[in-house]
């Protein structure tokens, strides 16, 4: 991977690209299991960008981009949460999204984003970080395992139709 890739906080000027990357995330998960995951629509890029934009100023949220110059290659989004009795979990950083443009995968960009997100969540006081990954997303699971994550919960879904 080129040393010219830098991880930095996201800016409002990145939001269009983040919306596009969000569509890729939605589409990839939909492809994994269309009964479980949302389908991307024409409104998804703007909706995703708008949502991520709403997170930029939150003091308990982390929104980082990996960029080469002005080109955004991927992003990470997480937040610090308190006790979650639904998940039977104490305070934690929750890594919601880690997305790398497919053209830049396999170059260490995801690991750079992950490491930076973990450091940022720790700086915000998170004692641990939890995340969810699609069952069929073996590449992401390898990345997370290599970074020291362990399996703690398994989501199971049953359609009722």
N, C-alpha and C positions, 0 to 999 in steps of 0.2 A: 504494500500500500504506500502511496506517496505521502511523504511527510508534509505535503502542502495541505492535507486535510486537517481542519481545526474544528473542535467542538466549542460552541459558544451558545449563550442564551438566544432563544428565538426572538425575532423582532416582528413587528407588524408587517414589515415589507416581505417577510417569508411566508405569510399566511396563504397566498394562492398556491404556492408549491406544497405547503403542508396539506392543503385540501386535496391536491392531486395524489399525494402520498397516502392520505387517508382513504381515498377511493381504492387504491391498490391494496391496502390492508383489508378493507371491507370485501373487495372482490376475491382476494385470496381465501379468506375465511368462508365466504359463500361457496366457493368452489370446493372447499374441504367438505362441507356439509350444508347443502341449501335448505334443509329443514330446520337447522339450528341457527344459522347465521343470517343476518340481514343481507338483502340483495342491494347492490349499488344502484342508484338511480341518477337521473340527470341533476337532481338537487344535492346529491351527496357531496361533491367538492365544496360547494359554498357552505353547506351546513357544517361540514367538518372543519373548514377554515374558521367559520364563525365561532364554533364551540372552542377550538383551540385558542382563538383570539381572546375569548373570555377568560382564559386561564393565565394569560401573560402577566397580569399584575397581582395574582393571588400570592400571598406570602408563603403559603403552605404547598405551593405547586412548583414543579420543575418542568420546564419546556425547553429542551436543548435541540440544536441542530448540528449536524456534521456538514461542513461546507468546504468547498475548494474554491477559494475566491468568493464570488457572489453566488455560485451554484450550490444549492442545498441538495445533499446526497441522501439525507435521512434525518429522522428525528426521534427523540425519546420524550415521553410525557409520563409524569408520575405525580403523586401527592403524598403528603403525610396525613395519616388518619389516626384517630384515637381508637378506643376499644370498639370492636365490631362484634356484637353479640350474635348476629346472624351467622357470622363466619367463625365464631368461637375464638376470636383472636384479639390480642392486646394491641397497643399502639404499633404502627408499622408504616413504612413507606410502601406505597402500592404503585408498581410500575404498570401503567395501563397500556401504553403503546411503545413499541420499539420497531421502527420501520426503516428499511434501507431500500432505496430505488434498486430494482432488479439489475440494472446495468452496473451497479457498484457493489453488489454482494460478493462475498468471498475475498474481500480485500482488507478486512479488519475494521471496516467502518462500524459495523454493528457492535463489535467489542469495544471500540472507542466510545461509542454512545452509551453502552451499558456501564462501563467503568465510570464515565463522567456522571451519569444519572445516579449511580450508587453513591458516589462521593457527595453529590449535591443533596441527596436525601439524608445522608448521614450528617451533613452540615446543618440540616434543618432539624436534627434531633431524632431521626428515625432509628430505633434500635435494631430493626431488621427490615428486609424488603421482601414482599410477596408479589407474585405475578401469576397470571394465567396464560396458558398457551394452548393453541388448538391441538387436539390429540394427534392429528396428522401432520403437524408442523415439526418434523423431526430435526430439521436444521436449527430451528430456534431452540428446541430442547437440548441439542448438543451444545450450543453456545451457552445456555444458562447453566447446564451441568458443569461445563468447563470453568465457569465463573464461580462455582461453589454452591449453586442452588440445589436443593433436594426436593423430591416429591413429598407433598404433605396432604393434598386433597385431590380427589378425582371427581370431576363433574360427570354426571350421567344424565342423559336426556331420553325421554320416551314421548313419542307423539300420542295424542289422545284422539285423533280423528279416525 
